[in-house]
Amino acid sequence: MNRRVFGLSAVAAAALFASAAHAQQGPIKIGLIMPYSGQFADAAAQMDNAIKLFVKQNGDTVAGRKIEFIRKDTGGIAPDVAKRLAQELVVRDGVDILAGFVLTPNALAAGDVSDQAKKFMVVMNAATSIITTKSPYMVRTSLTTPQLNQALGEWAVKKDGQKKVYTMVSDFGPGLDAEGAFALGFKEAGGEVIGQVKMPVANPDFAAFVQRAKDLNPESIYIWVPGGAQPGALGKALAERGIDARKTKVMGQLEVTDDNALKTLGDAALGIITAGHYDPAHKSAKNDAFVKAFNADYGRNPDYFSIGGWDGMQLIYDTLKKTGGKTDAQAMIDAAKGMAWESPRGPISIDPETRDIIQTVYIRRVEKVDGKLQNVEFDKVENVKDPVKERMKNKK
């Protein structure tokens, strides 16, 4: 085989051959690129389970064409692997749509293939704002990090009356992005960031960092750490140093108090305020049905990875119905722009200018409901766009 077969020029050429298959109205092939193994495997499982549940409930045929999936494992954060897999899916497997993408580096790498090969691409989780600028045929059904955190910063000042905050975040890309967005929202609303600390990602000594925060006796603390074991460890350090989230306000992004974190945190989680776009406890008929069906099939609650997969499939199905089964990337992206529907998370739509999601950001507080810890929504910010792209648009 020619050594250039997996180059972008070859990928673009392969897209031309795909048109013949489309003309024959064969199956629509969706290539799912996710970390099915490694430390992010559970996130991929949650997303893929929602995809499977959607197909189970809505059928595997859309606009007269059968839907087929080809799954590829990146093994973790591996942009080179993700790009190669996307190329193979286009050239070898003849996929019509690229989807999945739990992690930002992988989504960015595959975006090059979407652009060059002119393939419709649905990002179902990766949350860095810039991602959708990598390809004009890309759309996102999850969130952006600034979307949640800037909304939380603005809310803290305007609605909760906070004046001063201390920030504690992990010292790598996602943590810095989250803090930057929160601090911008907080300061633009009239608040002051009185101090900040960057914590190492690997094996941080949370006790020392929490003590530094306590010495300043701040009115409120904003935290961001990766999901998994760290929220519980940080919560324990807060409790041991006498910082009670019901007295000193502790805020963060939804991972800080997701289902797994709550099991570890215990009562130390009580009072923590987070901004999130989805929680299985969200009250609506659609979400009640979604959570019930997900539990019936998989024995656990869906999470924010799940909702990205579910709504990603909703977008794909509705887009194909609108195009009459046509999978030409331009036709699909034109159909997707401005699309709106009622999700289990609430009303959502696709921004026709940025191809990013517009949604409600829910402000939640950890409380005990029937003896169990739960994120209870008590306020919301509606119709939130990605603020980074909004600023870029306003500068033009």
NUVO-749669 format. One line per field, with one value per residue (C-alpha): x, y, z; chain. Coordinates in nm, 2 decimals. Example, Ala and Ser with C-alpha at 12.3 -4.5 7.8 and 13.67 -1.06 7.14 Angstrom:
2
X c(1.23  1.37);
Y c(-0.45  -0.11);
Z c(0.78  0.71);
chain c(A  A);
This chain:
396
X c(0.00  0.12  0.28  0.08  -0.25  -0.31  -0.20  -0.46  -0.45  -0.54  -0.81  -0.96  -0.95  -1.12  -1.41  -1.48  -1.51  -1.76  -2.01  -2.06  -2.17  -2.40  -2.57  -2.64  -2.81  -2.61  -2.57  -2.46  -2.13  -2.04  -1.69  -1.67  -1.32  -1.30  -1.06  -1.22  -0.92  -0.70  -0.78  -1.06  -1.23  -1.53  -1.60  -1.60  -1.83  -2.08  -2.09  -2.11  -2.38  -2.60  -2.54  -2.65  -2.95  -3.05  -3.03  -3.23  -3.51  -3.51  -3.42  -3.11  -3.26  -3.29  -3.43  -3.44  -3.08  -2.94  -2.69  -2.37  -2.10  -1.72  -1.55  -1.19  -0.99  -0.73  -0.63  -0.62  -0.48  -0.32  -0.37  -0.15  -0.34  -0.68  -0.57  -0.45  -0.77  -0.98  -0.78  -0.83  -1.20  -1.23  -0.99  -1.03  -1.38  -1.55  -1.73  -1.97  -1.96  -1.69  -1.81  -1.73  -1.42  -1.40  -1.07  -0.97  -0.63  -0.79  -1.08  -0.84  -0.63  -0.93  -1.06  -0.79  -0.93  -1.28  -1.17  -0.96  -1.19  -1.51  -1.67  -1.94  -1.79  -1.98  -1.79  -1.98  -1.76  -1.42  -1.48  -1.20  -1.35  -1.13  -1.22  -1.50  -1.28  -1.07  -1.32  -1.62  -1.80  -1.77  -2.05  -2.05  -2.32  -2.16  -2.03  -1.74  -1.54  -1.58  -1.95  -2.00  -1.73  -1.78  -2.16  -2.07  -1.84  -2.10  -2.37  -2.16  -2.14  -2.47  -2.71  -2.52  -2.37  -2.01  -1.74  -1.41  -1.29  -0.98  -0.91  -0.74  -0.69  -0.48  -0.19  -0.27  -0.48  -0.83  -0.78  -0.63  -0.91  -1.17  -1.01  -0.96  -1.32  -1.45  -1.22  -1.32  -1.69  -1.64  -1.43  -1.65  -1.95  -1.77  -1.59  -1.23  -1.00  -0.79  -0.55  -0.48  -0.28  -0.19  -0.17  0.03  -0.17  0.00  -0.01  -0.08  -0.05  -0.40  -0.35  -0.08  -0.28  -0.60  -0.42  -0.29  -0.64  -0.77  -0.51  -0.67  -1.01  -1.18  -1.55  -1.55  -1.32  -1.33  -1.18  -1.10  -0.94  -0.97  -1.26  -1.18  -1.00  -0.89  -1.23  -1.26  -0.91  -0.95  -1.29  -1.12  -0.85  -1.11  -1.30  -0.98  -0.88  -1.22  -1.35  -1.72  -1.88  -2.20  -2.02  -1.73  -1.87  -1.69  -1.76  -1.65  -1.74  -1.97  -1.70  -1.62  -1.95  -2.05  -2.19  -1.84  -1.71  -2.01  -1.95  -1.59  -1.66  -1.95  -2.09  -1.79  -1.97  -2.26  -2.30  -2.06  -2.20  -2.13  -2.22  -2.32  -2.51  -2.64  -2.71  -2.92  -3.12  -3.25  -3.63  -3.81  -4.02  -3.76  -3.47  -3.68  -3.73  -3.37  -3.23  -3.48  -3.39  -3.02  -3.03  -3.24  -2.98  -2.65  -2.73  -2.61  -2.70  -2.60  -2.36  -2.24  -2.05  -2.37  -2.57  -2.32  -2.35  -2.73  -2.77  -2.49  -2.71  -3.02  -2.84  -2.72  -3.06  -3.24  -2.98  -3.01  -3.39  -3.35  -3.11  -3.32  -3.03  -2.77  -2.44  -2.25  -2.07  -2.19  -2.55  -2.53  -2.37  -2.61  -2.90  -2.74  -2.70  -2.97  -3.12  -3.30  -3.46  -3.57  -3.29  -3.30  -3.09  -3.34  -3.37  -3.06  -2.97  -2.68  -2.54  -2.56  -2.25  -2.02  -2.17  -2.14  -2.41  -2.64  -2.78  -2.89  -2.62  -2.76  -2.64  -2.65  -2.58  -2.51  -2.78  -2.93  -3.24  -3.41  -3.09  -2.87  -2.63  -2.75  -2.68  -3.00  -3.06  -3.16  -3.09  -3.00  -2.86  -3.05  -2.94  -2.57  -2.34  -1.96  -1.83  -1.49  -1.64  -1.88  -1.59  -1.41  -1.73  -1.76  -1.40  -1.46);
Y c(0.00  0.35  0.51  0.82  0.64  0.77  1.12  1.40  1.42  1.05  1.10  1.38  1.17  0.88  1.11  1.13  0.75  0.75  0.94  0.63  0.43  0.71  0.71  0.34  0.43  0.17  0.19  0.50  0.43  0.62  0.59  0.62  0.73  0.69  0.58  0.24  0.13  0.31  0.56  0.72  0.39  0.45  0.78  0.61  0.34  0.59  0.77  0.46  0.31  0.62  0.58  0.22  0.31  0.58  0.33  0.07  0.32  0.49  0.21  0.16  0.30  0.67  0.82  0.47  0.39  0.15  0.29  0.10  0.18  0.11  0.16  0.25  0.27  0.55  0.41  0.75  1.09  1.01  1.27  1.09  0.77  0.96  1.12  0.79  0.61  0.89  0.85  0.47  0.51  0.73  0.55  0.18  0.17  0.44  0.60  0.89  1.05  1.08  1.09  1.04  1.22  1.22  1.41  1.75  1.65  1.37  1.58  1.85  1.59  1.43  1.77  1.79  1.48  1.61  1.93  1.77  1.47  1.68  1.45  1.55  1.52  1.53  1.60  1.44  1.56  1.73  2.08  2.32  2.61  2.61  2.26  2.35  2.59  2.30  2.20  2.37  2.03  1.99  2.03  1.98  1.84  1.85  2.18  2.41  2.47  2.85  2.81  2.66  2.85  3.20  3.16  3.04  3.34  3.59  3.42  3.42  3.80  3.90  3.65  3.53  3.86  3.73  4.00  3.81  3.47  3.25  3.00  2.66  2.47  2.19  2.33  2.20  2.30  2.22  2.36  2.68  2.72  2.67  2.92  3.18  3.16  3.17  3.46  3.66  3.62  3.70  4.01  4.14  4.11  4.33  4.08  4.04  3.74  3.79  3.50  3.19  2.87  2.62  2.26  1.98  1.73  1.43  1.35  1.70  1.77  1.92  1.99  2.25  2.43  2.43  2.57  2.85  2.93  2.91  3.16  3.42  3.34  3.40  3.45  3.19  2.94  2.82  2.48  2.27  1.93  1.63  1.39  1.05  1.03  1.40  1.56  1.32  1.39  1.77  1.75  1.56  1.82  2.10  1.92  1.85  2.21  2.32  2.46  2.39  2.45  2.55  2.85  2.93  2.89  2.63  2.63  2.44  2.26  1.96  1.69  1.80  1.66  1.39  1.06  0.90  1.21  1.22  0.86  0.95  1.29  1.19  1.47  1.69  1.76  1.92  2.28  2.27  2.47  2.36  2.47  2.19  2.12  1.78  1.57  1.25  1.42  1.69  1.71  1.65  1.38  1.33  1.29  1.06  0.83  0.85  0.77  0.48  0.32  0.37  0.21  -0.08  -0.16  -0.07  -0.07  0.28  0.64  0.82  1.11  1.41  1.18  0.99  1.30  1.41  1.07  1.07  1.42  1.35  1.07  1.29  1.55  1.29  1.13  1.46  1.59  1.28  1.31  1.67  1.58  1.28  1.05  1.25  1.24  1.51  1.70  2.04  1.93  1.79  2.09  2.32  2.11  2.09  2.47  2.62  2.28  2.28  2.00  1.91  1.70  1.51  1.80  2.06  2.28  2.29  2.42  2.44  2.79  2.85  3.07  2.86  2.51  2.49  2.41  2.66  2.54  2.61  2.61  2.48  2.61  2.32  2.27  1.94  1.85  1.54  1.42  1.12  1.06  1.05  1.32  1.48  1.78  1.99  2.25  2.58  2.84  2.85  3.06  3.01  3.01  3.02  3.03  2.96  3.30  3.26  3.26  3.54  3.76  3.68  3.76  4.10  4.19  4.16);
Z c(0.00  -0.08  0.22  0.17  0.19  0.55  0.47  0.47  0.10  0.08  0.34  0.13  -0.18  0.00  0.08  -0.30  -0.33  -0.04  -0.26  -0.47  -0.16  -0.06  -0.40  -0.35  -0.01  0.18  0.56  0.73  0.91  1.23  1.36  1.74  1.87  2.24  2.52  2.57  2.77  3.02  3.30  3.10  3.01  3.24  3.08  2.74  2.87  3.01  2.68  2.47  2.69  2.63  2.25  2.27  2.47  2.22  1.93  2.13  2.19  1.85  1.61  1.40  1.08  0.99  0.67  0.53  0.59  0.85  1.11  1.17  1.43  1.41  1.75  1.79  2.11  2.17  2.50  2.67  2.58  2.24  1.97  1.72  1.77  1.74  1.42  1.27  1.38  1.22  0.90  0.90  0.96  0.65  0.42  0.52  0.67  0.46  0.76  0.70  1.04  1.31  1.67  2.04  2.16  2.54  2.55  2.41  2.25  2.06  1.94  1.81  1.63  1.46  1.37  1.10  0.94  0.95  0.78  0.51  0.44  0.47  0.73  0.97  1.32  1.66  1.97  2.26  2.55  2.50  2.65  2.54  2.37  2.06  1.95  1.71  1.52  1.39  1.13  0.97  0.97  1.35  1.61  1.99  2.21  2.55  2.70  2.71  3.03  3.01  2.96  3.31  3.50  3.37  3.44  3.80  3.86  3.74  3.94  4.26  4.26  4.10  4.26  4.57  4.67  4.70  4.70  4.75  4.65  4.67  4.39  4.42  4.09  3.94  3.74  3.39  3.10  3.21  3.56  3.43  3.17  3.44  3.68  3.41  3.31  3.67  3.77  3.46  3.53  3.90  3.83  3.55  3.78  4.04  4.26  4.37  4.35  4.67  4.61  4.40  4.42  4.15  4.28  4.11  3.92  4.05  4.43  4.56  4.93  4.97  5.34  5.28  5.02  5.22  5.52  5.31  5.20  5.56  5.68  5.45  5.59  5.26  5.21  4.94  4.77  4.41  4.35  4.04  4.05  3.81  3.87  4.03  4.36  4.40  4.49  4.79  4.90  4.87  5.06  5.34  5.36  5.38  5.66  5.86  5.84  5.96  5.64  5.63  5.30  5.48  5.63  5.39  5.05  4.84  4.46  4.16  3.84  3.84  3.86  4.22  4.34  4.08  4.20  4.25  4.43  4.67  4.77  4.87  5.02  5.25  5.46  5.38  5.05  5.22  5.11  4.81  4.52  4.17  3.81  3.59  3.27  3.37  3.68  3.71  3.98  3.74  3.76  3.43  3.27  3.00  3.25  3.48  3.18  3.07  3.42  3.47  3.13  3.18  3.52  3.39  3.12  3.30  3.68  3.74  3.68  3.36  3.40  3.20  2.96  2.91  2.82  2.57  2.39  2.41  2.27  2.01  1.88  1.89  1.68  1.43  1.39  1.35  1.11  0.89  0.89  0.78  0.50  0.39  0.47  0.28  0.46  0.27  0.54  0.42  0.40  0.75  0.91  0.74  0.88  1.23  1.27  1.48  1.56  1.90  2.11  2.46  2.62  2.95  3.07  2.95  2.64  2.42  2.07  1.84  1.79  1.41  1.42  1.63  1.60  1.98  2.23  2.39  2.72  3.07  3.34  3.67  4.00  4.25  4.62  4.79  5.03  5.19  5.02  5.19  5.37  5.06  4.94  4.62  4.40  4.43  4.17  4.33  4.05  3.69  3.41  3.09  2.72  2.79  2.49  2.49  2.63  2.46  2.11  2.21  2.31  1.98  1.79  1.97  1.89  1.52);
chain c(A  A  A  A  A  A  A  A  A  A  A  A  A  A  A  A  A  A  A  A  A  A  A  A  A  A  A  A  A  A  A  A  A  A  A  A  A  A  A  A  A  A  A  A  A  A  A  A  A  A  A  A  A  A  A  A  A  A  A  A  A  A  A  A  A  A  A  A  A  A  A  A  A  A  A  A  A  A  A  A  A  A  A  A  A  A  A  A  A  A  A  A  A  A  A  A  A  A  A  A  A  A  A  A  A  A  A  A  A  A  A  A  A  A  A  A  A  A  A  A  A  A  A  A  A  A  A  A  A  A  A  A  A  A  A  A  A  A  A  A  A  A  A  A  A  A  A  A  A  A  A  A  A  A  A  A  A  A  A  A  A  A  A  A  A  A  A  A  A  A  A  A  A  A  A  A  A  A  A  A  A  A  A  A  A  A  A  A  A  A  A  A  A  A  A  A  A  A  A  A  A  A  A  A  A  A  A  A  A  A  A  A  A  A  A  A  A  A  A  A  A  A  A  A  A  A  A  A  A  A  A  A  A  A  A  A  A  A  A  A  A  A  A  A  A  A  A  A  A  A  A  A  A  A  A  A  A  A  A  A  A  A  A  A  A  A  A  A  A  A  A  A  A  A  A  A  A  A  A  A  A  A  A  A  A  A  A  A  A  A  A  A  A  A  A  A  A  A  A  A  A  A  A  A  A  A  A  A  A  A  A  A  A  A  A  A  A  A  A  A  A  A  A  A  A  A  A  A  A  A  A  A  A  A  A  A  A  A  A  A  A  A  A  A  A  A  A  A  A  A  A  A  A  A  A  A  A  A  A  A  A  A  A  A  A  A  A  A  A  A  A  A  A  A  A  A  A  A  A  A  A  A  A  A  A  A  A  A  A  A  A  A  A  A  A  A);
